Amino acid sequence: MKARFLASLALGVGMMAASALTGALTPSPKAVQAQAAFSLEAMIPASFGPWRIDPHIVPLTPNPEQQGVINRIYDQTLSRTYVNGAGRRVMLSIAYGGDQSKALQLHLPEVCYVAQGFQLVRDGSDRLGTAYGVLPVQRLVARQQERNEPITYWITIGEHTTRSGIEQKLRRLAYGLSGEIPDGMLVRVSSIANDEPAAWRLQDRFIADLLAALDGAGRVRLIGTSSSRGD
C-alpha cells in the first residue's frame, strides 16, 4: 500500500514538473511591445555614401508558393538594388517578423534559394568586423545556370545577432524561458559575380556604409546591441 502511494506521488510530482517545464518553454505574447512600431522603407535610406537605388534591377523574386510563406511569417519585407558610382551593384533584402515563436520562424536563404531552383554550391560561416562590433554572418553561393550569386546574411533575434541553426534555436529558447516572444530580422546582401571573394569584399563595404548611415535605433534593429554580438 505504501509502495503504491509513493509511486502515485512520484508520478504526480513528475507530471507537475513536466507541466511547469512546458509552461516555461512556451513563451507568451509580449504584454507591451518592447520596441516602437517602425517602417523598413523609412528606416533604410534610398541613398547613402556612394550608393543609390537602381530601379532597373529587382532582387530575386519569390515564386507564388514562396511568397505565400513570406506573407505568413513576416510583417514587413524590403527588397532593393543599389549601385555605386563605379557601376557595382548590390542587392539588399530585409525581412522582419514580430513573432519568432516556433510556429513563425525566419525563412532562411538556404531554403529560399533552393526552393527557387538554385543550387547551393557554398555554405559557410564568417565573422564580419564593423565599426559597431563583430557580426556573425553566413556566406553562401547560389547558382542557377549562368547566374552565380555570392550572398552574405545574418539574423537578429530580439536584440541579439546570431547564426542560423543551433545558435538561432538556443537564442529563441532563451527568450522562451524568459516568457517573451522575440521579434526577428533577416538581412541578406548579395551580388551577381563569378569572383566570389571580390563580391564579398564589395558586400562588406556596402554593409559598412549602410550601418554608418543609420541612426542608433535603426542599427540596433538591424544588428542588435554591441554587447550581444559575438557571444
N, C-alpha and C positions, 0 to 999 in steps of 0.2 A: 504493500500500500504506500509505504513511504517512498519506495523507489519510483512508483508511478507518479506520485505527487512531484518529486524532484524532476522527473523527465518532463512533465507538463509545464513546470515552472521554467525550466531551461528553454523549452520550445517557445513559451510566451515571451521570455526575455529576448530570444533570438528574433522573433517576429517584430518586436518593438524596435530593436536595433536596426533591422533591415528597413523598417518604415522610416525611421529617423534619417538613415543614410540616404534613402531615396529622396526624401524631402530636401535634404541638404544639397543633393546633386541636381535637383530640379529648380533652376532659377525662376524667380517670379519677376513679372514685369517691373520696370523701374517705376517707383512711386512718383518721382519727379524727374523729368528729362535732365540728365546731367549737363548737357550742352544745349545752347540755344539753337533754334532752327537756323538752317543756312542753305545756301544755294551753290552748288558746284559751278554753275555757269558764272555766277558773280564772283566766286572765290578765286577761280583760276583766270588770270588776266589774258586778254586776247593778244597782247604783245608784252614782251619783257626781254631785257638785254638785247641780243641780236635777233630774237625770234619773233615771227609774225605768223598769224593763222594763214594757212594756204587752203582756200576753199575748194580747190580743184581736185584734191585727193582726200578720200574718205578712208579712215582705218577699216580694218576687217569688219564686214557687215554680217551679223549673225543670220543663219537661216531661220525660217519661221519657228521650228521646234526649239532652237536655242534661244530665240527671242522670247518665247513663252516662259522658259526657265528664268531668264534675266528679269522679266517683268514680275515674276513671282517672288524673287528673293531680294531684289534691290528696290530701294526707294528713289534713288537718283543715279543716273549714269551720264557720263560726258565723254565724247569722242571727237578729237580734233587732230589735224595735221599741222605742224609748224614748219616753217622754212627760215633759214638764216640768210644773210647777205651773200654767202658763197653758194647758195642753192642747195644746201644739205637739208634733208627733210627728216623729221622725227614725228612719229605718231604717238599720241597720248590718249590713253583710255583710263577712266576712273569710274569705279562703281562703289556706291555707298549703300549699305543696308543697316537699318536701325535695330534689327533683331538678329543677333548671331547665336541664337539657341541652336540645338541640334537639328531642328526642323528646317532652319533657314541659314545655310552656310554659304560662304563665298564660293563662287563658281570659278575654279582655277583655270589659268590659261592652258595648262597641260591637258585638261579635259576639253576646254572650249575649242582649241585649235584642231585636235584630233577629230572631234565631232564634226568639224567643218571640212574634213578631208585632207588635212595636213599630216605629214609625217614628222614626229618629234625626233630630231637627229642629235640633239644635245640637251642635257638637263643637269645643271649643277648649281651649287650654292656659292655665294661670294659675300664679301663684306665691303660695302661701299663707304669710303670715308667722305664726310661732308663737313661743312663749317658748323653744323649743328649736331654732330655726333656720327656714329658709325651705323649704317643701315644694313641689316641682314637681308640680302636680296637673292633672288633666283635668276640664273642666266639660262635662257633656253635658245634653241634654234629650231624653228618650224619651217618645213619646206613643202612646197606644193608645185610640182613641175618646175618651171623656171624661177619661181618666186622663193627666195631664201630670206627668211626674216629672223634676225637676231632680236632677242627680247630680254628686257630687264623688268622684273616686277617685285613688289613687296606687299605685305599685308599689315594692316594696323587693326588690332582688336582692342577696343576701348582706347586707352592711351598708351598701348604697348605695340611696338612694331615687332613682328615675329616672322619666322619662316613657315611655309606650308608644312603639312604633315603632322608629325607628333608634337612639334612645338606649338602649332596652332591649336591642336586639341587640348594640350596641357594648359594653355592660356585661357581657353574657353572654360575648362574645368575649374580653374582658379576663380574665375568670375562666378561660376555656378555655385561654388562653395560659399561665396560671399552673399548669395541670394540675388545677384544682379545679372540681368541680361545685357551684355555689351553690344555696342554697335560695331560695325566693321567697314574697312575701306580697303579696296584692292586698287593699286596703282600700277599700270602697265605702260612701259615705254618701249617702242620698237622702231625699227627702220628696215628697209629693204636693201640688202647689201650682201655681196659674196665675201667680203673681207670682214669676218666676224669680230676680231679684236678691235679693228678700227671703228666698227659700228658701235661696240660697247663703250669705247672711249668717247665717241660723239654723244651717246646717250648719257654718259656720266656728266659731261659738260652741260647738257640740256637740263638734267636734274638739278645741278648746282645753280644754274641760272634761275630755274623755276623757284627753288627754295628761297633764294635771295630776294625774289620779287614778292613773296607772300608776307603778310603780317604775321605776328606771333600766333594768333588764334588759328590762322589758316595752316601754318606749318605744323602745329600740334595735331590738327585733324589729319594731315597727310602723313606725318612720320612719328606721331606720338611725342611723349616728353623725353627730354635728353637723358633723364635718369633711368628710363626704362629700356633704352635701346642697347643692344649688345649684351643683355644679361642672359 
